[in-house]
Amino acid sequence: MDNLPELRDIHIPDGVSAFPPAYGWWILLFLLISLPIIIRIIRSAQRKSRKFFALNLIDKTDDNSIIKSAVKISEILKRICIYKYPQAVNMFGKDWIEFLNTNAKNHISGETAELLSNAPYISENSAKYTTQNLSELKEFAKKWIGENL
């Protein structure tokens, strides 16, 4: 018996094509392209949330006690400086006011500036400062936070 006529040549299969890529490669490509956009969105949300939180703290300060409110506003501004301007954390008095004014478009001066710089040292019974000073201080702090955070 001669089996040779039944044998056929061995055919090597065609090479595997790289295109179209599998679904996993499309997903990986999409993630690599969208990663910088996602990071920007997350960072923007963090910045906005810090700003939103700080502005809410200022809005929640008690208007009944001018001195306590001024102290809280000063603390909020210092907390922001810990995050953004570490060199300004130890400032107080005129240096603190000058630093705030150099980093703001609108400036604080007069009794409102005195209220901010001297608030931790003033007696709560002091009648020197008015609610007008406190409202000016709140507006300044809100604008300063908006510009610097």
Phi, psi and omega in degrees: 000128181255109183271357185297323181294338181276346180283141177238164179290149177280127178257124178279134180293158178294155179294154180282128181278145179278345181240142355284144180294160179288166183300325180299322178291324177295319179295317179297317178298316178299317180295319180294323180286321185275348182301312178298325179293317179297319179296317177299318180296317180295316179295320177297318179296322178295315179298315180294324181290323176297315180297315180300316180297314181295318179295323176295321177298320179292320178295330183275359179295145185284122180279350181290323180248107183296316184293314179298320179295318179296321178296316180296320179296318177298319178297319179297316179295322177295320179297323177293321179294328176300321181284314190255322183234077184299335181289343184265359185295325183273002182283151176205166177065222183296324179298320179296315180294317179297319178298314179298319180291326179289336180257023180222150177284318176262145186252158177249138181205176176070216183295330179294319177294321176298318179301315181293316184283330184257357186306318181294344186253359184265144176291145181294340181274359182295136181250017183290323186257147183250173177294336176297317177299318180294319180292323175296319179296318178298315180296318177298314182297319179297316179293320179297317178296317179300325181277331190250354181243000000 
